[in-house]
Amino acid sequence: MFRVGTSKNTAWIVTKTFLQASALTYIFLYKIPVFIQYLESINNWQLFDSLPYVGWPLIILFAGCGVYGGFSMSLLGKGTPLPLDCAPKLVIGGAYQFVRNPMAIAGIGQIISAGLVLGSWGVILYGLQAALVWHFLVRPSEERDLQNRFGEDFVRYKKRVGLWVPRFRTSD
């Protein structure tokens, strides 16, 4: 499932990360939430008024975290966030010095924030389900791969840096 990226060209790595993030954002953070909201509206399931003044700033904040995580992965790890082109280097700097998977937190945060903008409980539940899928299905295999590739360096990193809650101290 995990394939280490081989490109040495930083501009190409960053471009691939941007293209991957754009495609995933379009599908998972736009198309699916809009479809969920559509289903709610035709069935009169929408349960609360839109909260754009809360949701949009949160979307922007989480998007910034995602961009920071993507660039950290590309520039420091020389790979992309996707498992088919993952970083050949263990990334413990940039966004990854604060939290172990800033990209997952950013995506989940954006989905839940989109739920606030759309006034959609369904989208918020979709975001919470995405968190559960990532935590229980994706994360374990990702962490096994990282431990197999980076050994004790990853184990030390895992002990020092939080999974879901950022730790803002950057030294041991």
C-alpha positions in Angstrom: 0.0 0.0 0.0 2.8 2.4 0.8 5.2 3.3 -2.0 8.2 5.6 -1.3 8.5 8.5 -3.7 11.7 8.6 -5.8 11.7 12.0 -7.3 14.6 14.3 -6.5 13.1 17.4 -8.1 11.6 19.5 -5.3 9.5 21.6 -7.6 7.9 18.4 -9.1 7.3 17.1 -5.6 5.6 20.3 -4.5 3.6 20.4 -7.7 2.4 16.8 -7.1 1.4 17.6 -3.5 -0.5 20.7 -4.7 -2.4 18.7 -7.4 -3.1 15.8 -5.0 -4.4 18.2 -2.3 -6.5 20.1 -4.9 -8.2 16.9 -6.2 -8.8 15.6 -2.7 -10.1 18.9 -1.5 -12.5 19.1 -4.5 -13.9 15.6 -3.8 -13.9 15.3 0.0 -14.3 18.9 1.1 -16.6 20.2 -1.6 -18.5 17.6 -3.7 -19.3 15.2 -0.8 -20.4 17.9 1.6 -22.5 19.6 -1.0 -24.1 16.3 -1.9 -24.9 15.6 1.7 -26.4 19.0 2.1 -28.5 18.4 -1.0 -29.8 15.1 0.4 -30.7 16.9 3.7 -32.5 19.7 1.8 -34.7 17.4 -0.3 -35.6 15.4 2.8 -36.0 18.5 5.1 -33.3 17.2 7.4 -31.4 20.4 7.8 -31.5 21.1 11.6 -29.6 24.3 12.1 -29.0 27.7 10.5 -25.7 28.2 8.7 -22.9 29.6 10.8 -20.6 31.2 8.1 -18.9 33.6 10.5 -17.7 30.6 12.5 -17.2 28.1 9.7 -15.3 30.1 7.1 -12.5 31.3 9.5 -12.1 27.7 10.7 -12.0 26.5 7.1 -9.2 29.0 6.4 -7.3 28.1 9.6 -7.5 24.4 8.9 -6.6 24.9 5.2 -3.5 26.8 6.4 -2.6 23.9 8.6 -3.0 21.5 5.6 -0.9 23.7 3.4 1.8 23.9 6.1 1.7 20.1 6.5 1.8 19.4 2.7 4.8 21.8 2.2 6.5 20.3 5.3 6.1 16.8 3.8 7.3 17.9 0.3 10.2 20.1 1.3 11.5 18.2 4.4 10.5 14.6 3.5 10.9 14.8 -0.3 7.6 13.1 -0.9 3.9 13.7 -1.0 1.2 13.1 1.7 -0.3 10.3 -0.3 0.8 6.7 0.4 1.5 6.0 -3.3 4.3 8.6 -3.3 5.2 8.9 0.4 8.3 10.7 1.8 11.5 8.7 1.9 12.6 10.8 4.9 10.9 10.9 8.3 9.4 14.3 8.7 9.7 15.6 12.2 9.9 19.3 11.4 7.6 22.0 10.1 4.0 21.2 10.9 5.0 17.7 12.0 6.9 19.0 15.0 3.6 19.9 16.7 1.3 17.0 15.7 1.9 13.7 14.0 -0.6 14.0 11.2 -1.5 17.7 10.5 -3.0 16.7 7.1 -5.6 14.5 8.7 -6.5 17.1 11.3 -6.7 19.8 8.6 -9.0 17.7 6.4 -11.3 16.6 9.2 -11.4 20.1 10.6 -12.3 21.5 7.2 -15.1 19.0 6.7 -16.6 19.8 10.1 -16.2 23.6 9.4 -17.9 23.1 6.1 -20.8 21.6 8.0 -21.1 24.8 10.0 -21.0 26.9 6.8 -23.7 24.7 5.2 -25.8 24.3 8.4 -25.5 20.5 7.9 -25.5 17.9 10.7 -24.9 15.4 8.0 -21.6 17.0 6.9 -20.5 17.3 10.6 -21.2 13.6 11.0 -19.3 12.9 7.8 -16.3 14.7 9.3 -16.6 12.7 12.5 -16.8 9.5 10.6 -13.7 10.5 8.6 -11.9 11.0 11.9 -12.9 7.5 13.0 -11.9 5.9 9.7 -8.6 7.6 9.8 -7.9 6.8 13.4 -8.9 3.2 13.4 -8.3 2.1 9.8 -5.7 4.3 8.1 -3.4 5.4 11.0 -2.4 1.9 12.2 -1.2 0.8 8.8 0.6 4.2 8.3 2.3 3.9 11.6 3.4 0.3 11.0 4.9 1.5 7.7 6.7 4.4 9.4 8.0 2.1 12.2 9.2 -0.5 9.6 11.0 2.2 7.6 12.4 4.5 10.3 12.6 2.2 13.4 13.6 3.8 16.6 13.6 7.3 15.2 9.8 7.0 14.6 9.2 5.4 18.0 11.0 8.4 19.7 9.0 10.8 17.5 5.7 9.1 18.3 6.4 9.4 22.1 7.3 13.0 21.8 4.7 14.4 19.4 0.9 14.2 20.0 -1.5 12.5 17.6 -4.5 14.7 17.7 -3.6 17.4 20.1 -0.6 19.6 19.1 2.3 20.0 21.5 3.9 23.4 21.0 7.2 22.7 22.7 9.7 21.9 19.9 12.6 20.4 21.9 12.9 17.3 24.1 
